[in-house]
Amino acid sequence: MKNWIKQGNHVGIFLALLFIICFVWFWIRPVNQTLHMQLLEIFFYGFRGMNFGSFILGLIQSYIWGYIGVILWHWTCRCCYKKG
């Protein structure tokens, strides 16, 4: 159980950092901003624009998706478990 929590934390932080990069990239490279906005609205529930509320919501969801991904990985891939 401890292994899942540690891995979920690492993956969640990684995904949150990717979200921060994606959010900042919107302002640094303003090419296809409508497409960028549409993709963020598709992937993050409740995302409604490039504002502080959506930023916090996206960070939280990215972190949670890290845990969900690790749980699904451990659930489907039995090779991750120690055989005993």
Beta strands, then each sheet from edge to edge (+ up, - down):
end
